[in-house]
Amino acid sequence: MAVTEVRGPAGWLAAEVRDSDDWQTYLGERHQREIIDAVRAGPGDGRFPLPTLGPVLRDVRERLVRGRGFVLLRGVPVGELSERECEAAALGLAGHVGQILPQGPDGAPLRHVRDTGADPAGAVTRSYQHSGQLGYHSDPYDAVALLCLRPARSGGLSSIVSSVAVHNELVRTRPDLAQVLYQPWWHDRRTGDGPDSFYTKPLCTPRPGGGVSIAYGPDYLRSALRGPGVPPLTPAQTEVMELLDRLTGDPRFALTMDLRAGDLQLLNNHVVLHSRTAYTDHPRPDLRRHLLRLWLTT
């Protein structure tokens, strides 16, 4: 196939957005009060109306799906809510942006992102269970939402890049390697050592209308090599990953944000890759880093 550059707002560069706040939406007191009242009046499952905030969230969805692919919603009143109420708030807000999907075999609608002491290299360890650095990656569904309840004592910075911009850079500078993105790669679900944990799919898939969906996760690509019958990476695949690691760490592409309590980050997994720096937690359990993660289909 002929691999070409992808046009549109999703192909942004960090310099274009770093000094702008148009990707941030600030909640005022009226919206904050509406969230608190809805959480406390609702059935506890996060299903509640938001008469004045609902239209704002529909606009967030449009920007997520048809714009740059990322939005930071600031000012969710987590400090006035219990942990259970924060869960309901996260579900209620995300539910106005997309349909919430279950995460894992237990069907949980959200995950608590915090350090459990898990070994980052463990065969079944997930990225939300440890404090180590994460490589740039995308999650498996249309969008991911992260609500910050508490930041770490230090570190834990979130960084995002436009995977479309990185794709276009490869098309311009290394068209031979851009072709490799569209070939099958082995991935690891990290659900154990059985054959169901390993599968193949391309990193890039054409989308209707000329777009591209980019699914990348270097940690899970490398851990797939543990699978029985999984071949080693080809020289071209190794070169692609090395180049992607360089480009995603390049200030031209990477936008870093320090998520604070009450920040809700929403990312379109088709066009945005995200990472996190390693972090050091507070010694007190009630002050340790804690985020809530939701997966959405839009």
Secondary structure as UniProt FT lines:
FT   TURN            9..10
FT   HELIX           14..17
FT   TURN            18..19
FT   TURN            22..23
FT   STRAND          24..26
FT   HELIX           29..41
FT   TURN            51..53
FT   HELIX           54..66
FT   STRAND          70..74
FT   HELIX           78..80
FT   HELIX           83..95
FT   TURN            96..97
FT   STRAND          99..101
FT   TURN            104..107
FT   STRAND          111..113
FT   TURN            120..121
FT   TURN            123..124
FT   HELIX           127..129
FT   STRAND          134..137
FT   STRAND          143..150
FT   STRAND          154..155
FT   STRAND          158..162
FT   HELIX           163..173
FT   HELIX           175..181
FT   STRAND          184..188
FT   HELIX           195..197
FT   STRAND          198..202
FT   STRAND          204..206
FT   TURN            208..209
FT   STRAND          212..214
FT   HELIX           218..223
FT   HELIX           224..226
FT   TURN            228..229
FT   HELIX           235..248
FT   TURN            251..253
FT   STRAND          255..257
FT   TURN            261..262
FT   STRAND          264..268
FT   TURN            269..271
FT   STRAND          272..276
FT   STRAND          279..280
FT   HELIX           285..287
FT   STRAND          290..297
//
